[in-house]
Amino acid sequence: SFRGKRATMEDFYDVKLTEIDGHAVSLFGVFDGSWGVTCC
């Protein structure tokens, strides 16, 4: 990621790893600070 015209970075990402009924489950989210969720 890189900073654009704004003074601060408004983008954010998060990763959640868990196990459900013995199965690994991964959730990924990338959030664009000006447009909402861009990728899940």
PDB file of N, CA, C and O in Angstrom:
ATOM      1  N   SER A   1       0.842  -1.182   0.000  1.00  0.00           N
ATOM      2  CA  SER A   1       0.000   0.000   0.000  1.00  0.00           C
ATOM      3  C   SER A   1       0.884   1.241   0.000  1.00  0.00           C
ATOM      4  O   SER A   1       2.055   1.194   0.376  1.00  0.00           O
ATOM      5  N   PHE A   2       0.311   2.315  -0.418  1.00  0.00           N
ATOM      6  CA  PHE A   2       1.068   3.560  -0.446  1.00  0.00           C
ATOM      7  C   PHE A   2       0.131   4.724  -0.173  1.00  0.00           C
ATOM      8  O   PHE A   2      -1.080   4.623  -0.373  1.00  0.00           O
ATOM      9  N   ARG A   3       0.694   5.810   0.278  1.00  0.00           N
ATOM     10  CA  ARG A   3      -0.092   6.998   0.590  1.00  0.00           C
ATOM     11  C   ARG A   3      -0.377   7.776  -0.675  1.00  0.00           C
ATOM     12  O   ARG A   3       0.514   7.979  -1.500  1.00  0.00           O
ATOM     13  N   GLY A   4      -1.607   8.210  -0.832  1.00  0.00           N
ATOM     14  CA  GLY A   4      -1.995   9.010  -1.990  1.00  0.00           C
ATOM     15  C   GLY A   4      -1.933  10.491  -1.672  1.00  0.00           C
ATOM     16  O   GLY A   4      -0.973  10.955  -1.058  1.00  0.00           O
ATOM     17  N   LYS A   5      -2.942  11.233  -2.081  1.00  0.00           N
ATOM     18  CA  LYS A   5      -2.957  12.684  -1.914  1.00  0.00           C
ATOM     19  C   LYS A   5      -3.205  13.123  -0.471  1.00  0.00           C
ATOM     20  O   LYS A   5      -2.855  14.242  -0.097  1.00  0.00           O
ATOM     21  N   ARG A   6      -3.799  12.261   0.330  1.00  0.00           N
ATOM     22  CA  ARG A   6      -4.136  12.627   1.706  1.00  0.00           C
ATOM     23  C   ARG A   6      -2.918  12.484   2.623  1.00  0.00           C
ATOM     24  O   ARG A   6      -1.987  11.731   2.337  1.00  0.00           O
ATOM     25  N   ALA A   7      -2.952  13.216   3.713  1.00  0.00           N
ATOM     26  CA  ALA A   7      -1.822  13.212   4.651  1.00  0.00           C
ATOM     27  C   ALA A   7      -1.743  11.916   5.456  1.00  0.00           C
ATOM     28  O   ALA A   7      -0.674  11.575   5.963  1.00  0.00           O
ATOM     29  N   THR A   8      -2.847  11.194   5.582  1.00  0.00           N
ATOM     30  CA  THR A   8      -2.855   9.965   6.375  1.00  0.00           C
ATOM     31  C   THR A   8      -3.375   8.799   5.547  1.00  0.00           C
ATOM     32  O   THR A   8      -4.125   8.989   4.590  1.00  0.00           O
ATOM     33  N   MET A   9      -2.974   7.602   5.921  1.00  0.00           N
ATOM     34  CA  MET A   9      -3.443   6.390   5.259  1.00  0.00           C
ATOM     35  C   MET A   9      -4.784   5.993   5.881  1.00  0.00           C
ATOM     36  O   MET A   9      -4.862   5.807   7.095  1.00  0.00           O
ATOM     37  N   GLU A  10      -5.831   5.862   5.080  1.00  0.00           N
ATOM     38  CA  GLU A  10      -7.148   5.519   5.591  1.00  0.00           C
ATOM     39  C   GLU A  10      -7.525   4.077   5.275  1.00  0.00           C
ATOM     40  O   GLU A  10      -8.601   3.627   5.670  1.00  0.00           O
ATOM     41  N   ASP A  11      -6.677   3.351   4.580  1.00  0.00           N
ATOM     42  CA  ASP A  11      -6.952   1.955   4.247  1.00  0.00           C
ATOM     43  C   ASP A  11      -6.595   1.072   5.443  1.00  0.00           C
ATOM     44  O   ASP A  11      -5.805   1.460   6.304  1.00  0.00           O
ATOM     45  N   PHE A  12      -7.192  -0.126   5.480  1.00  0.00           N
ATOM     46  CA  PHE A  12      -6.996  -1.021   6.608  1.00  0.00           C
ATOM     47  C   PHE A  12      -7.201  -2.447   6.132  1.00  0.00           C
ATOM     48  O   PHE A  12      -8.016  -2.696   5.244  1.00  0.00           O
ATOM     49  N   TYR A  13      -6.475  -3.378   6.711  1.00  0.00           N
ATOM     50  CA  TYR A  13      -6.714  -4.791   6.418  1.00  0.00           C
ATOM     51  C   TYR A  13      -6.776  -5.558   7.723  1.00  0.00           C
ATOM     52  O   TYR A  13      -6.225  -5.123   8.734  1.00  0.00           O
ATOM     53  N   ASP A  14      -7.452  -6.706   7.702  1.00  0.00           N
ATOM     54  CA  ASP A  14      -7.562  -7.535   8.894  1.00  0.00           C
ATOM     55  C   ASP A  14      -7.606  -8.995   8.462  1.00  0.00           C
ATOM     56  O   ASP A  14      -8.149  -9.327   7.409  1.00  0.00           O
ATOM     57  N   VAL A  15      -7.035  -9.849   9.278  1.00  0.00           N
ATOM     58  CA  VAL A  15      -7.007 -11.285   9.028  1.00  0.00           C
ATOM     59  C   VAL A  15      -7.452 -11.987  10.302  1.00  0.00           C
ATOM     60  O   VAL A  15      -6.932 -11.708  11.382  1.00  0.00           O
ATOM     61  N   LYS A  16      -8.398 -12.885  10.183  1.00  0.00           N
ATOM     62  CA  LYS A  16      -8.870 -13.671  11.323  1.00  0.00           C
ATOM     63  C   LYS A  16      -8.697 -15.146  10.997  1.00  0.00           C
ATOM     64  O   LYS A  16      -9.157 -15.614   9.955  1.00  0.00           O
ATOM     65  N   LEU A  17      -8.039 -15.872  11.882  1.00  0.00           N
ATOM     66  CA  LEU A  17      -7.838 -17.312  11.738  1.00  0.00           C
ATOM     67  C   LEU A  17      -8.496 -18.000  12.915  1.00  0.00           C
ATOM     68  O   LEU A  17      -8.299 -17.594  14.060  1.00  0.00           O
ATOM     69  N   THR A  18      -9.279 -19.039  12.648  1.00  0.00           N
ATOM     70  CA  THR A  18      -9.950 -19.764  13.709  1.00  0.00           C
ATOM     71  C   THR A  18     -10.169 -21.201  13.279  1.00  0.00           C
ATOM     72  O   THR A  18      -9.838 -21.580  12.156  1.00  0.00           O
ATOM     73  N   GLU A  19     -10.716 -21.982  14.156  1.00  0.00           N
ATOM     74  CA  GLU A  19     -11.029 -23.370  13.840  1.00  0.00           C
ATOM     75  C   GLU A  19     -12.489 -23.626  14.207  1.00  0.00           C
ATOM     76  O   GLU A  19     -12.937 -23.276  15.299  1.00  0.00           O
ATOM     77  N   ILE A  20     -13.225 -24.241  13.279  1.00  0.00           N
ATOM     78  CA  ILE A  20     -14.633 -24.564  13.489  1.00  0.00           C
ATOM     79  C   ILE A  20     -14.831 -26.032  13.170  1.00  0.00           C
ATOM     80  O   ILE A  20     -14.557 -26.473  12.054  1.00  0.00           O
ATOM     81  N   ASP A  21     -15.300 -26.780  14.133  1.00  0.00           N
ATOM     82  CA  ASP A  21     -15.525 -28.225  13.962  1.00  0.00           C
ATOM     83  C   ASP A  21     -14.304 -28.938  13.390  1.00  0.00           C
ATOM     84  O   ASP A  21     -14.437 -29.814  12.536  1.00  0.00           O
ATOM     85  N   GLY A  22     -13.114 -28.565  13.861  1.00  0.00           N
ATOM     86  CA  GLY A  22     -11.896 -29.216  13.415  1.00  0.00           C
ATOM     87  C   GLY A  22     -11.354 -28.738  12.083  1.00  0.00           C
ATOM     88  O   GLY A  22     -10.367 -29.282  11.587  1.00  0.00           O
ATOM     89  N   HIS A  23     -11.985 -27.722  11.490  1.00  0.00           N
ATOM     90  CA  HIS A  23     -11.537 -27.195  10.191  1.00  0.00           C
ATOM     91  C   HIS A  23     -10.985 -25.785  10.368  1.00  0.00           C
ATOM     92  O   HIS A  23     -11.581 -24.952  11.051  1.00  0.00           O
ATOM     93  N   ALA A  24      -9.841 -25.531   9.745  1.00  0.00           N
ATOM     94  CA  ALA A  24      -9.259 -24.191   9.780  1.00  0.00           C
ATOM     95  C   ALA A  24     -10.097 -23.254   8.908  1.00  0.00           C
ATOM     96  O   ALA A  24     -10.438 -23.584   7.773  1.00  0.00           O
ATOM     97  N   VAL A  25     -10.421 -22.086   9.455  1.00  0.00           N
ATOM     98  CA  VAL A  25     -11.203 -21.079   8.730  1.00  0.00           C
ATOM     99  C   VAL A  25     -10.425 -19.772   8.762  1.00  0.00           C
ATOM    100  O   VAL A  25      -9.964 -19.346   9.821  1.00  0.00           O
ATOM    101  N   SER A  26     -10.281 -19.142   7.616  1.00  0.00           N
ATOM    102  CA  SER A  26      -9.554 -17.875   7.508  1.00  0.00           C
ATOM    103  C   SER A  26     -10.467 -16.826   6.876  1.00  0.00           C
ATOM    104  O   SER A  26     -11.128 -17.087   5.871  1.00  0.00           O
ATOM    105  N   LEU A  27     -10.493 -15.654   7.470  1.00  0.00           N
ATOM    106  CA  LEU A  27     -11.263 -14.534   6.932  1.00  0.00           C
ATOM    107  C   LEU A  27     -10.296 -13.382   6.672  1.00  0.00           C
ATOM    108  O   LEU A  27      -9.489 -13.032   7.533  1.00  0.00           O
ATOM    109  N   PHE A  28     -10.384 -12.799   5.483  1.00  0.00           N
ATOM    110  CA  PHE A  28      -9.517 -11.702   5.097  1.00  0.00           C
ATOM    111  C   PHE A  28     -10.382 -10.522   4.671  1.00  0.00           C
ATOM    112  O   PHE A  28     -11.363 -10.699   3.948  1.00  0.00           O
ATOM    113  N   GLY A  29     -10.029  -9.340   5.107  1.00  0.00           N
ATOM    114  CA  GLY A  29     -10.759  -8.147   4.701  1.00  0.00           C
ATOM    115  C   GLY A  29      -9.803  -7.019   4.369  1.00  0.00           C
ATOM    116  O   GLY A  29      -8.841  -6.775   5.096  1.00  0.00           O
ATOM    117  N   VAL A  30     -10.071  -6.330   3.265  1.00  0.00           N
ATOM    118  CA  VAL A  30      -9.304  -5.154   2.884  1.00  0.00           C
ATOM    119  C   VAL A  30     -10.305  -4.016   2.754  1.00  0.00           C
ATOM    120  O   VAL A  30     -11.258  -4.106   1.981  1.00  0.00           O
ATOM    121  N   PHE A  31     -10.090  -2.954   3.505  1.00  0.00           N
ATOM    122  CA  PHE A  31     -11.034  -1.855   3.560  1.00  0.00           C
ATOM    123  C   PHE A  31     -10.390  -0.596   2.996  1.00  0.00           C
ATOM    124  O   PHE A  31      -9.307  -0.194   3.421  1.00  0.00           O
ATOM    125  N   ASP A  32     -11.060   0.009   2.049  1.00  0.00           N
ATOM    126  CA  ASP A  32     -10.600   1.253   1.444  1.00  0.00           C
ATOM    127  C   ASP A  32     -11.245   2.388   2.238  1.00  0.00           C
ATOM    128  O   ASP A  32     -12.471   2.459   2.326  1.00  0.00           O
ATOM    129  N   GLY A  33     -10.445   3.260   2.807  1.00  0.00           N
ATOM    130  CA  GLY A  33     -10.950   4.329   3.666  1.00  0.00           C
ATOM    131  C   GLY A  33     -11.924   5.276   3.009  1.00  0.00           C
ATOM    132  O   GLY A  33     -12.678   5.953   3.708  1.00  0.00           O
ATOM    133  N   SER A  34     -11.940   5.349   1.693  1.00  0.00           N
ATOM    134  CA  SER A  34     -12.860   6.276   1.028  1.00  0.00           C
ATOM    135  C   SER A  34     -14.011   5.580   0.299  1.00  0.00           C
ATOM    136  O   SER A  34     -14.980   6.241  -0.072  1.00  0.00           O
ATOM    137  N   TRP A  35     -13.930   4.255   0.083  1.00  0.00           N
ATOM    138  CA  TRP A  35     -14.959   3.595  -0.704  1.00  0.00           C
ATOM    139  C   TRP A  35     -15.599   2.391  -0.025  1.00  0.00           C
ATOM    140  O   TRP A  35     -16.531   1.822  -0.593  1.00  0.00           O
ATOM    141  N   GLY A  36     -15.161   1.977   1.140  1.00  0.00           N
ATOM    142  CA  GLY A  36     -15.733   0.820   1.802  1.00  0.00           C
ATOM    143  C   GLY A  36     -14.916  -0.434   1.534  1.00  0.00           C
ATOM    144  O   GLY A  36     -13.718  -0.347   1.262  1.00  0.00           O
ATOM    145  N   VAL A  37     -15.549  -1.597   1.607  1.00  0.00           N
ATOM    146  CA  VAL A  37     -14.839  -2.862   1.429  1.00  0.00           C
ATOM    147  C   VAL A  37     -14.510  -3.038  -0.040  1.00  0.00           C
ATOM    148  O   VAL A  37     -15.390  -2.921  -0.892  1.00  0.00           O
ATOM    149  N   THR A  38     -13.244  -3.319  -0.345  1.00  0.00           N
ATOM    150  CA  THR A  38     -12.841  -3.503  -1.732  1.00  0.00           C
ATOM    151  C   THR A  38     -12.553  -4.977  -2.064  1.00  0.00           C
ATOM    152  O   THR A  38     -12.530  -5.363  -3.233  1.00  0.00           O
ATOM    153  N   CYS A  39     -12.339  -5.772  -1.050  1.00  0.00           N
ATOM    154  CA  CYS A  39     -12.004  -7.183  -1.292  1.00  0.00           C
ATOM    155  C   CYS A  39     -12.245  -7.992  -0.034  1.00  0.00           C
ATOM    156  O   CYS A  39     -11.911  -7.538   1.060  1.00  0.00           O
ATOM    157  N   CYS A  40     -12.806  -9.155  -0.158  1.00  0.00           N
ATOM    158  CA  CYS A  40     -13.007 -10.027   1.004  1.00  0.00           C
ATOM    159  C   CYS A  40     -12.627 -11.446   0.659  1.00  0.00           C
ATOM    160  O   CYS A  40     -12.724 -12.335   1.505  1.00  0.00           O
TER     161      CYS A  40
END
